[in-house]
Amino acid sequence: MICLWDDAIPTMFLEFINLLTLTTSEEELRKSVKDFSEKHELDKFFLYGFGSHHFYLH
């Protein structure tokens, strides 16, 4: 379920999913998530982080 309280959320979410599917390593994933979060204010809309063996996005 995607909360649509801001028009930017659906587009941002789809771009983020594309980013996740195109990464090939953990290092690339961490760098890509950091760059994306700085560019799109990911912190404003989502809670995310890395566990010992996973990535989460709420």
C-alpha positions in Angstrom: 0.0 0.0 0.0 1.4 3.4 -1.0 0.1 6.5 0.9 -0.5 9.2 -1.7 -0.4 12.3 0.6 2.2 13.8 -1.7 2.2 13.6 -5.5 5.9 12.8 -5.5 5.6 9.5 -3.7 4.5 7.1 -6.5 7.2 8.3 -8.9 9.9 8.3 -6.2 8.9 4.8 -5.1 9.1 3.4 -8.7 12.4 5.1 -9.3 13.7 3.6 -6.0 12.5 0.1 -6.9 14.3 0.4 -10.3 17.5 1.5 -8.4 17.2 -1.5 -6.1 16.8 -4.0 -9.0 19.7 -2.7 -10.9 22.4 -2.9 -8.2 24.8 -5.8 -8.3 26.6 -5.6 -4.9 26.0 -4.5 -1.3 28.5 -1.6 -1.7 26.7 -0.4 -4.9 23.3 -0.7 -3.1 24.5 1.4 -0.1 26.0 4.1 -2.3 23.0 4.2 -4.6 20.6 4.5 -1.6 22.7 7.3 -0.1 22.8 9.2 -3.3 19.1 8.7 -4.0 18.2 9.8 -0.5 20.2 13.0 -0.8 18.7 13.8 -4.2 15.0 13.0 -3.5 14.6 13.6 0.3 13.8 9.9 0.9 13.9 10.6 4.7 10.9 12.9 4.3 8.7 10.1 3.1 10.2 6.8 4.2 12.0 5.1 7.0 14.8 2.9 5.6 18.0 1.2 6.7 20.3 -1.8 6.5 20.2 -4.9 8.7 23.0 -7.5 8.9 21.5 -9.4 5.9 18.7 -7.2 4.6 17.5 -3.7 3.5 14.2 -2.4 4.8 11.9 0.4 3.6 8.8 1.5 5.5 
